[in-house]
């Protein structure tokens, strides 16, 4: 059995909380049995929502590399943007210090 995804956990948990809160507010119950029924109903609905969410496809279905004959796209900055100028030079004497010790 596959592990649940983050989306399944979030949607399922949100459904449990919202459903239970709505049932408690709409029914105006004060008895322990009524609260238990609302909580059980919210839990069952949250479980149903989490299970019914689609599973992500395996990585093998989505090739990340281009086919052999396909042209490759590269992104280069033109020299006008000064790509070499944006790289800060190393400061002598501060290379061994941690960034929090400044």
C-alpha positions in Angstrom: 0.0 0.0 0.0 1.5 3.4 -1.0 2.2 6.0 1.6 -0.2 9.0 1.6 1.0 12.2 -0.1 1.1 15.6 1.5 -2.0 16.7 -0.4 -3.9 13.7 0.8 -3.0 14.5 4.5 -3.9 18.1 4.1 -7.2 17.7 2.3 -8.2 14.8 4.6 -7.4 16.7 7.8 -9.1 19.9 6.6 -12.2 17.9 5.7 -12.3 16.3 9.2 -12.0 19.6 10.9 -14.4 21.5 8.7 -17.0 18.7 8.7 -16.9 18.1 12.4 -17.1 21.8 13.1 -20.0 22.3 10.7 -21.9 19.3 12.1 -21.5 20.5 15.7 -22.6 24.0 14.8 -25.6 23.0 12.7 -26.9 20.3 15.1 -26.4 22.3 18.3 -25.8 19.1 20.1 -24.7 19.1 23.7 -24.7 15.4 24.4 -21.6 13.2 24.3 -23.3 10.8 21.8 -24.0 13.7 19.4 -20.4 14.9 19.6 -19.2 11.4 19.0 -21.4 10.9 16.0 -20.3 14.3 14.5 -16.6 13.4 15.1 -17.0 9.9 13.6 -18.9 11.3 10.5 -16.1 13.9 10.0 -13.4 11.3 10.3 -15.1 9.0 7.8 -15.6 11.8 5.3 -12.0 13.0 5.7 -10.8 9.5 5.1 -13.0 9.2 2.0 -11.6 12.5 0.6 -8.0 11.5 1.3 -8.4 8.1 -0.4 -10.2 9.4 -3.4 -7.5 12.0 -4.3 -5.5 10.9 -7.3 -2.1 9.4 -6.8 0.9 11.1 -8.4 2.3 9.3 -11.5 5.6 7.5 -11.2 8.6 9.4 -12.5 9.1 6.9 -15.3 5.9 8.1 -17.0 7.3 11.7 -17.3 10.6 11.7 -19.2 12.7 14.7 -18.1 15.3 14.4 -20.8 14.6 15.4 -24.4 14.6 12.8 -27.1 17.9 12.3 -29.0 16.8 14.3 -32.1 15.1 17.1 -30.2 16.8 20.5 -30.0 18.0 21.5 -26.6 17.1 24.8 -25.0 19.7 26.6 -23.0 19.3 29.9 -21.3 22.2 32.3 -21.4 22.4 35.8 -20.2 23.6 38.3 -22.8 26.8 40.1 -22.0 24.8 43.4 -21.7 23.3 42.2 -18.4 26.8 41.9 -16.8 26.5 38.3 -15.6 30.2 38.3 -14.6 29.8 41.5 -12.6 27.1 40.2 -10.3 29.3 37.5 -8.8 30.8 39.0 -5.6 34.5 38.7 -5.2 35.8 36.7 -2.2 36.9 38.9 0.7 40.4 38.1 2.0 40.5 37.1 5.7 36.9 36.2 6.1 36.8 32.8 4.4 37.1 30.7 7.5 34.4 32.5 9.5 30.9 31.3 9.7 28.2 33.7 8.3 26.7 34.1 11.8 29.9 35.4 13.3 29.9 38.7 11.3 
